[in-house]
């Protein structure tokens, strides 16, 4: 696959850079229909579980928004390889939406108001954001969101011990999603730079918008989820105190993504500057050999051999 880089060349020209093929993977069996997945599947920790559950509720409408914003400019793309990359990006994002919709049904069965969350997200993205902002800006927001999800994938899932206590089936879903986010991390960015010709300041503004809105939505949804779980106000305060330290404290989840996050603000930045997940081949080779997406995920979180 040819990946477009930010250059001073005319629109639609391409300078190759190292990337991996975008591989749409369909009909994977995560076992999400199994009835024995714990309510708090992340090692019994309510905060960690609901952090990822809240993100899952945002993905279906978010992925649909990303696809729509890239498609706004698809007719202006002339390079066949880039058109194929957009097609594969769309297929991957559509699969993410489908799988997370299935997972979200589990949350609805627990009493989480998933339909209301989806409706709110749909209104914000399509009735507000796409109606009030230019197509260039919504594409920039898409590229910034893709950057954020890709660096979270690269920073978090390289720490095999971090997700070792998670239920293998849910962990496999998130590892698969993470791998594919990294595979297609340059697609929206290339459309933004080479076709929509979005400038530096608009690009910076887009990530600032995403950096505020994304955690705000996640935390609002988590607040609802922890109430539904039946935790008292005092219990929730303790969960938030401990959980925010897990996220933002020294050595926490966010510490791993600070440097790649800031790289976005560097002139001349491109998502593929940070390369691919070092363990990508372990996951991909295991999946190819076994056909088992859970085994592929387990290969990343297995304790190192002594």
N, C-alpha and C positions, 0 to 999 in steps of 0.2 A: 504493500500500500504506500502511496506517496503521501507524505504529510507536508502541508504547506507551512512555511515559516514566515515570520514577519520580516519583510525586507522592503527596500525602496523600489522594488520592481513593480510594473504595472499590475492592476487587478487581474486576477485569474491566473497569474504565473505562479510557478511552484519551484521551491528549492527543497530537494529531498533532505530529510533528516531521519535518524534512526527511530523506528517505532515498531510495534508489533501489530500483526493483523487484527482487525476487529472481527471477532468470531461470535455471531449470534448463536446462542445455545438455547434450544427449546425442548420442552417436554421433560425437563429434569424433575426427578422425584425427591423432594425434600422431606417427605413424611409429615407435612404440616397438618394433615388431617388426623393424625394420631391423637387419641384423647388423653394420652399420659404426659403431654408437654406441660411442665409446671406453669402455674400462673406467673410466678416470678422465676423465669427460666434462666436468668443470669446468676447462677450460684446462689439462688434464694434471696438475692439483694433487690428490694423493690425499686430503689432509685436507678440502679444500673439498667434493670429490666425496662422500666418505664421510659428511660432516656431513649433507648433504641425503639421501643414500641411507639413512642411519640413521633420519631422520625419516620417510621413505617406508615403512619397515617397520612403523612405529608407527601409521600412518594407518588401515589397514583395521579393526583392532579398536577403535581410538580413535573413528573415525567411528560405528561400530556402538554404542559406549557412549554417545556424545552423543545419537544418535537415541533410544535406549532411555530415557535420563534425561529428555529433553524429553517423550516420549510418556507418561511416568508421570503427567503433569499435563494432558495434552491434553483429557481428558474434562471438565475443570473450566473450560475456555476457552469462552466464549459468543460472543465477537465474531467474526463471519464472516471479516473481513479478517485477523485474527490467526490464525485456524484455517488460512486459506490460506497465510499466511506459514510456519506450522509445516509444512504439507504441502510447500511449495517448498523449505524448509530440508532436510527429509528427503530429497527427491529429489536435491538438490545433494550432500548428504553421501554418499548411496548411490553416486552417480557417482564421487565422489572415491575411495571405497573400491574400486570396480571398476577404475578406471584405475591406482591405485597397486598393486593386486594384480597387474595385468598387468606393471607395471614391476618389481615385486618378483620376478617369475619370472626376469627377467634376472639379478638378484642371486643367486638360488638357483643358476642355471646357472654362476655364477662361483665357487661353493663356499660362499657365505654360508648359514648355517643359518637360513634365513627361517622355516621351519616351527617351529623351536624358539623363535625370537623371538616369533612370533605366539602360540604356546601360552603362553609366559611372560606376555605382555601380556594375553591373554585371562583367564588365571588371576588376575592382579593386579586387573584392572578388574571382572570379573564375579564371581569366587569370593571375592575379598577385599574390594574397595572397596564393591561393591553389597550384599554380605552384612553388612558390619560398620557401614556408615554409613547415616544416614537418607536418605530420598529427597530431602529438602530439601538436604542436604549434597552428594549426588552431582549434583544439578542445579546447585548453586553451583560445583562443580568443573567441570562442563560449561561454564557461562557464563564462568568464569575462563579455561579452555582456549581458548574461542572468542575471548576478548579477546586472549590472547597470540598466537594465530595471526593475528588481524586486524592487530594492530600490527606484527608481523613483516612481514606482507604490505605494509602501508602504508609502513613504514620502509625496507624492503629493495628493493622493486621500483620505488620512485620513483627510485632511483639507477640510471639506465640503464647506466652504465659498470660497475656492480658485477657484472653477469651477462653482459657482452658477450662474454667468452671461453668461456661455457658452450655445450655442444652445443645448437643451435637447437631440437631436438625435445624434449629434456628440459627446457630452459628454458621452452618453450611450455607444458608440463604444469604446471610450478610457477607460471607467471604466471596461467594459467587458474584453478588452485586458489586462488591468492592473491586474485584478483578476486572469486571467489565467496565466499571467507571474509569479505571486507569487505561484500559485498552482504547477507549474512545475519547480520552480527555482532551485531545487536540482538535476534534471535529468542529465544535461550535466556535472555538477560538479562531480557527482558520477562516471560517465563514465571516466572523466578525471583522477580522483584520484585512483579509484579502478581497472580500466581496462587498461587505457593508462599509468598509473603510472607516471603522470606528477609531477615533483618536484616543490619545493617551488619557486625557482628563475624563472622558466618558467611561473609559475602562476602569479607572481608579474609582470613580463615583459608583460604578456598578458593584464592585466588591464591597465598598463601604455599606451600600444598601443591603446587600445580602448578609453581611456580617452583623447587622443590627436585626434584620427581620427574621432570619433563620432561628437563632437561639431564642428570640422572643416568642415565636410560635411554638417551638419545642417546649419551652418552660411553661407556657400557658396550658398546653395539652397535658403535660406531666402533672400540673397542679390538679386538673380534673381527674386524671387517672388515679392519683394517690388518694383523693377523696373517695372515689368509687371503691378503692381497695379497703376502705373503712378505717384508715388511720386517723387518729385524733389530731387536733391542731398541734399539740406538743410532740407527738410522734412524727408528724410531717416536718416540723421544724428541725428535729434531730436528723431526719433523713436528708433534708436539704443541706444542712450544715456539713454532714459527712460527705454527701454526694458532690457538692460543689468543690470540696477539697480534692476529691478523686478526679474531677474534671480539670480544675484550674490550679491546684497546688503544685509544688515542686515535684517533678517526675510524673505529673498527672497526664491525663489524656491529651489535653491541649498543648502541653509542653512539647510534644513530638511534632506538632505541625506549625509552630511559630515561624521557623525559618522558611519553609516552603510557602507559607501564607504570605510572608513579606516579599517573597520573590516576585509576586504578581505586580508589585508597585515599581519594579525596576524597568526602565525603558529597554526595549529589545527583548523582554521576557517571552518565552514560549513554554507551554506546558510540558513538552518533551525534554526540556532542559534537565529535568530531574529523573529522566529515564523511567524504567519499569520497576515494578516490585521485584526485589532480588529473589524472592521465593516463587515467582510466577511460574517458572518451569516445573517446580515441584508440584504445584497445584495442577497445572495443565497436563503434565505427563501422567499424574495419578488418575485424573479424570479420564484421559484417553485410554489408559491401560485397563481401568476397572469399570468405567461407565457409571461410577458411583460418586455423586457429588458430595456426599457426606464423608466418604473415605478421602476424597481430595482435600476437604477442609481439615479433617483430622490429621492429615500429613503435615499441615502447617503448624498445628498446635501440639504435636507430640513432643514429649520431653527429649532433649538431645541425647543421643547414644553416648554411653561412657565406655 
